[in-house]
Amino acid sequence: MSSRMETERANPRFTDIDLWDPADILDCMIEAQFAAVGAVRTARPAIEEAVRAMEERLAHRGRLIYAGAGTSGRLAVQDGAELAPTFGWPEERLLLLIAGGHEALSRSIEGAEDDVTQVTQFMDREGVGSDDVAIVVAASGTTPFAVEALREGRRRGALTVGIANNQDTPVLTESHCPIWLDTGSEVIAGSTRMKAGTAQKITLNALSSLLMIRFSKVSSGLMVDVRATNEKLLKRSGRILHRLTGCSDSDARQALELAGGNLKVAALVLKGCERSEAERLLTESAQSLRKAFSHFV
């Protein structure tokens, strides 16, 4: 393992940053965010490889597991939590594991990242196995909680995707699909909530969004598996149906009601299908709305 932790290194350029003009400090911090984007762009081949491996593992029944501690854990859990309402990913196929538990989402829990016992307990309770995919995130790549989550997931046969900002660290070297984000040192030394966190957020977003696209949860650039769980999402569903079929707001709401809230089924109902026929078409089309629509051309 490399002894040099780039994310912890103090950059001489910023030694006197507390004496700088506020505008110059802001320019410097914003500039660092562009470097974070560049690090993700360099990692694109690794992200693509990870998605292809995840797609194969999750094609039928596997679960997505997000794990991490501190800022990295919060970013990971946030990404996972958004998959159900945005893409209709089944909640029973999603596991979220953060050091310190639910309370750690809103405040720092002292010593949580060093407590690895909860990892084994969690994976025992959930029966993690070879159908599952574990996405483990740690800026340092050495956080005990994250490393244990990766090792335990791998030991149980799960596909492991490791995301870290330091090269040659356990989260990368011991994962099936390592994604190294070379963000280097921070403007404020060791504050990985800055550009390291930005790079992690972009990577998680790209990773899960590409996976959902590959699973036909996006069609024509639209979230066709969105769940209308509130008025805002109901209106969004109506706009999507209008884009897809040209229907009115009232017709969209009626179709959604007939379809039990399933937007894809509603779109096919608006094309003239009965609900049962729409569901059959989607099954035959592997849930691809684009393929199902091809029957009406």
Phi, psi and omega in degrees: 000139180294137180273349182267115179260097184300327182291342180261349186290135175278128180269120181305335180302332187251017183304322183252025185300332180289350178259354184286163172292140181308322180296322179291323178296315179297317178302318182294317181291323178292320177302322180296328179294326175295325177295326178296317177298318178299322179295321178292320180299321178295328182275003185308314179302322180291323178294316179298317180298320180296317181297318179298319178291321179295318181301317180296318183287327187261005186302332187241304187216357185294166181247151173266128178242126175251132182218144177175179180229154176060218180302316180299319179294320179296318179296318181295311182296322178298317180298315180295319183296336183275352185288325181292306181290328184280317187240001181070022177296130184299130182296332178288351178251028181223126177235131182242124185230111178235138179301127180095354178075194186305323182299332182288351178290334184244349178205161180285132178254115184303125175077002185298323184289347178263351182271103184265353183296326182293337179295308180297318179300316181296312184289329173296311183298320184272352179062044180300134183209201190288349176277348191264163177233126179252118175260115185244129185236132175202121181303313181291327185083003184233358182307121185308316180299313181294317180297319179294321178298319180292313182295318181292320177299316180294320180300328181272003176095000180289150171287132183246132175244115181255129179240121182210162183251005174237130183288155175058039177246159187305323180299332178267311187291337183256004180265155175291322184232088181279139176233105181267124178253102187277075182269347177069206183283158181263159175302318172254110190308126176084355181274080186284002170288352183271246188287333174297317178295321178299315180296321178296316180300314179298316181296313179299317180298314180293318182300307184287323181293318177297319178300316180293324176297317180295334178267019175062029178268003174228134177219132182057033180074015185243150181278081189280359174246016179300143179261123181279075185269354176209177184297322179299314181287332175294318177294321177297318178300319178297318179295321179296316179296324176297317178298322184280327189233347183079013184288166175277168179299317182293321178294323179297314180296320180294318180295319178297322178294317178296328183271005181066028179087357181279112186296320180297315178297318179300319180298320180286327174299319179292341175275356177111004180277152163284158182303315182297322179292320179298316179296322178295315180300318180293321177298314180293336181262014181055039177067015177274113179294324178300316178293320179296321179295334183297341178289346184256003181282000000 
